[in-house]
Amino acid sequence: MSSFGLDKKIDTTKLKFSQIETYWGAFLTDFFSFFMIVAT
């Protein structure tokens, strides 16, 4: 995440929101994958 912030020139106030968005996206991906595996 820190290298991403440096590459995109994200300031520290917005970095926390980027981290939350990244974790939320990872959670949703795992959540839907779990139910796809259960359904098959």
C-alpha positions in Angstrom: 0.0 0.0 0.0 2.8 2.5 0.8 4.4 2.1 -2.7 0.9 2.5 -4.2 0.5 5.7 -2.3 3.8 7.0 -3.5 3.2 6.1 -7.1 -0.2 7.7 -7.2 0.8 10.7 -5.1 -1.9 10.0 -2.5 -1.6 12.2 0.7 -1.7 10.6 4.1 -5.3 11.7 4.8 -6.6 9.8 1.8 -4.4 6.8 2.3 -6.6 5.4 5.1 -9.6 5.5 2.8 -7.6 3.6 0.1 -6.7 1.0 2.6 -10.3 0.6 3.7 -11.4 0.3 0.1 -8.7 -2.3 -0.6 -9.7 -4.4 2.4 -13.4 -4.1 1.6 -12.8 -5.3 -2.0 -10.8 -8.2 -0.8 -13.5 -9.2 1.7 -16.3 -9.0 -1.0 -14.2 -11.1 -3.4 -13.6 -13.8 -0.8 -17.3 -13.6 0.4 -18.7 -14.2 -3.1 -16.1 -16.8 -3.9 -17.1 -18.7 -0.8 -20.7 -18.9 -1.8 -19.8 -19.9 -5.3 -17.9 -22.8 -4.0 -20.7 -23.8 -1.6 -23.3 -23.6 -4.4 -21.4 -26.0 -6.7 
